[in-house]
Amino acid sequence: MNISHILSMAGGLALFLYGMHVLGEGLAKLSGGKMETVLSKMTDNLFKCVLLGAGTTAVIQSSSATTVMVVGFVNSGIMQLKQAVGIIMGANIGTTITSWLLSLSGIESDHLLLKMLKPESFSPLLAVAGVFLLMFCKSESRKTVGSILSGFAILLIGLNTMSSAMAPLRDIPEFTNLLVAFSHPLAGLLAGTILTAVIQSSSASVGILQALCMTGALPYSAVLPIIMGQNIGTCVTALLSSVGGSTNAKRAACIHLYFNLIGTAVFMTGFYAIHAVWPFAAFDEMATPAGIAALHSLFNITAAAILLPFSKQLVSLACLTIPGKRSAKLRGSRLRGMNTP
């Protein structure tokens, strides 16, 4: 692998991230602020909160954006913490849509229809249509659609560029050995957390992982802990957005963190316990983009299903972590009383 491959990989990553940014902004603009209005008028039905969180994230293609909006609503007093729990859980499910769209790059067939489903086949068409709408349409809504199509095309072209640049890595023994090291749960978990925390997007980090698996050197044993870490790393955005906010805003960000931490601990413990007794045959096979999307979806849906009945406990845990002013004063007075001779 030479300097040109490294530059191509960096350029592909830049295009991927920029395309995701343009796509998200275009979708948010097309909604005309309706997403915020619907989110702010949630009922006390927790299941509806989950569905709305999943739907909102599927539309704007960013669980971080949905979670940041929720933190903002809680900060302003529009939304209660018990409503925020369901939407945060739903946001984790909705973000898996992106990985399924990106998994189309792994389709291998000579059939014309299936070939057209590959990103390298239809992304130029999306780019042409998007640029045409941007340049020749006067309607703002059509221009917005044009930016959405262009953003999606740029995202897919960036993914394809990354995949092509990473292809030579499959022949480098040191790289293969590094990927095998990620098969250790803690190493993979840490790698996924750091990557997602740095680029501030779990969808983008999953996309990078899917591009990496196209080298044919990434086994599912390494993919699983990395995906778990990606879900933890995405909490950084919400935590940063809560800085300087109200007590409840900080609690909402903590709920997001605890949901992913507890969900990861439960899922990984259960998975590796079952694998120790009944080994999964495909665990040591090379990962595919569709397999990564399936694992991503399985984890987020399972975590939501397990923790949804314990939403009140998550709120209580967040309140214990970030006590209110009254609780903090009461705790301080008790400590002073204990220290008084």
N, C-alpha and C positions, 0 to 999 in steps of 0.2 A: 504494500500500500504506500503510495507516494503522496507528495504535497498536493497534487491535483485532486486526488480522492478526498483528502482532508478538506480542501476548499469546497469541493462539491457537496460534501456532507454538511459543512457549515452553512453553505448557501441553501441547501435543501431544507435544513432546520429553520433558517430565517424565513423562507417562503412559507413553510408549514405554519409557523407561529403567526406570521402576518396574515395569511389566509384565514386562519381561525379567528383572528381579531376582526377582520373585515366582515366575515360571515356573521359573527356574533353581533356586531354593531348594526349591520343591515337588518337582521331579524328583529332586534330590539326596536329599531326605528320603525319597521313595518308594523309592529304591534301597536305603535302610537301611544305607548304608556299604558295600554290595557292590562299588560301583565301585572304591573304594580297595583293597579286598581283592583284586579281580581284577587291578588294575593292579600291585599290589605282588608278585604271584606270576607275573610274566611270565617266559617262557622266553627263550632266546637267539635264537629265530626272529624275524628282523627284520621279515619280511612280516606275521607275526601281530601284532607290535607296532604296525605301521601300521594294520592293521584294527581293533585294539582302541582305538587313539587316536582313529580316525575314529568308531567306534561310541560311545565314551564321550562325545565332544564332541557328536555328533548327539543324544544323550539329554539331556545337561545344558545343551545350547544355549550353550556358552561354551568357546571354545578357550583363553581366558585362564585359566579355572578348571582345565581339564585340565592346562595347562602349569604352573600354580602347584602343583597336586598332585604332578606329576612332580618339580619342584624340591624339594618337601618330602620325597618318597621318596628322592631322591638324597642330600639333606642328612642323612637319618637312616640312610643306608647300606643301605636295603632294596632299592634299584634301582641298577643300574650305568649308566654314561653311554651305553654302546652300546645298552642297552634304551631309554633316554630319547630317543635320536635318532629311532627309529621311531615312538614314541608322539607326539612333537612334530610329525613330518611328518603323521601321521594326524589329529592335532587340527586342522591347517590345512584338511584335506579335509572333516572332519566339520562344521566351522563353516559350510560353504556351504549346509547344509540350511536354516538360518534364512532365507537370502536367497531360496531357492526357495519357501518358505512365504509370504514377504512378496510375492513376485512375482505371487501370485494377485490382488493388487489391480489388476493391469493387464489383467485379462480383460474383453473387451468383446463382449457378445453378448446377444441378446434371449431366448435359450433359457433356460427356467426353471432347468434343472439347472446350467447354466454361471453363471447369475446367483447361485445359492446358493453357488457356490464363492468369490464375492467376499467379502473380509473384512467389508465393511459389512453383508453379508447374514447371515453366520453368527456374527459376533462377539457380537451381542446374545443369541443362543441359548446360546453358550458362557458368557456372563456370567450368564444366568438359571440355567443348570444348575450353574455353579460356586458361586454364592451359595446356591442351594438346598441343596447338599451341605454347605456350611460351616455353615449355620444350623440345619438340621434333622437332620443325621446325627450320631450319637454315636461312630461308629467313627473312629479316628484316620486310618486309611488312606483312608477315604472323604473325610474332611476335607482330607487332603493332595491327593487328586484334585481336590477342589473348588477348592483354592488354585491348582493347575496350570491348570485351565480358566479361572479368574478372571484369573490372570496373563496367559494367552495372549489373552484377550478385551481386557484393558486395553492390552496391547501393540498389538493390531490397531486398537483405537479411537484410540490415540495416533498411529499411523501415518496413519490416515485424517484425523485432525485436522490433522496437519502438511501433508498433501497439499492439503487444502482451503485452509489458510492461505497456502500458497505459490502457489496458482493465479494470483493477480493479478500475480505477479512476471514472468509471461511477457510482459506488456505494458510492462515497464519496460526501456528500451534500455540503461541503465547496468548492470542486472543481467545482461542477455544478453551484453553486452561482457565483464563479469567472468568469466562462465562460459567464454566463448571463450578467455580468457587461460589458463584451466586446460588448454587443448589443448596448451600447451607442456609437454613431458614433465616437466621439473624443477619447474615451478610446480604442476602437478597432483600430482606425487609428494610435494612438501612439504605441500600442503594436506591430502592424505589422511593423511599421517603425523601432523601436528599435531592434526587432528580426532580421530583414534583415540587418540592419546596422552592427550588431555584427558579424553575420556569413558571411556577404559579398556575399550573393547569394539569389536572389528572388526565383529561382527554388528550392533551398534547403529549404527555409522557407515555400514555398507552399507545399513541400513534407511533412514537419513536420506538417503543418496544416491538410493535408489529413490523416496522421497517427492519429492525434488527433481526427478527426471526426469519426474514427472507434470506439471510445468509445460510440458513440450514444448519446452524451450529448452536441453537438455543433450545435446550430441552424444557419440557413442561416443569421438571423439578426445579429449574431456575426461574421460570416465568411466574409460578405461583407466589412465592414470597415477595417478588418484585411488585406484583399487582397489589398485594396486601399493603406494602409500603407506600405505593402511590396513593392509596386512599387516605393514609395518615398524612402524607405530605401536603395534600390539597387543603388541609385544615389551616395551614399557615395564612392563607389569604383572609379567611374569616377572622382569625385571631388578630391580624394586623388591622382589619377594618374596625374592630371593636375598641382599639386603643383610643382613649379619650372619650369613649361613649359612656352611656349610663351603665349602672350595675347590671340591669337586665340584658343589655346588649352584650356585655362581657359574658354573661351566663349563656346566652344563645350560642356564642362562639365556642364556649366550653362544651355545650351539648353536642355540637358538631364533632369536636375532638373526641369526647368520650364515646360517642356512638361508633366512630371508626376504630378507636383503640380497643374497646370491648368487643366489637364485632370481629375485628382481626384476631384477637386472642381466642375467642370462642371458635371461630371458623378454623384457624390453624391447628388448635388443639384437637378438635374433632377430626379434621382431615388426616393429620399425621397419626392419630391414634388408630383410625380405621385402616390407614395404609400399612401400619405396622402389623395388623392382624390379617387383613386381606389386601395384599399389595395390588395397586392399580397398574395394570399392564402397560397403559399408555404413559405412565409417569416419566419414564426415561426416553420416550420418543421425542423427536424434534417438533417444536411448536409451530403452529400455523397461525396466520392472522385471524382466521375464524375461531380457532381453538382459544386464542387469547381473549377474543370478544366473548366467547361462551364462559370462560372462567371469570372474567370481569363481571358479567351479568349474574352468574351463579352466586358469587360472593355478595354482591350488593343486595340481591333479592333475599338471600338467606339471612343476611345480617338484619335487614328490615323486618323480616317475618319473625325472627327470634326476639328482637328488642322492642318491637312495637307494643307488646303487652306491658312492657316495663317503662313506658314513656314517663310516667309520673316519677318513677325512681331516678330516671335520668335528670329530670328537672330538679329533684331534691339534691342529687349529687352536685349539680351545677351551683345550686344555692349554698351548699356547704362550702364549695370551693371559693365562691365569690359572695361572701356574706354582705347583707345590706348594712347601711350605716348604723341602724338601730342595734342589729346583732353584734356588729363590731364594737360599738360602745359598751354593750352589755358584757361582752367577753372581756374587754379591757378592764371594766370595773371589777369583774370577778377576779381577774389576775392580780389587780392592785390589792384587793381584799385578802387574797391568799398570801401576798408578800408582806402584808402589814403585821408587825410583831405583836 
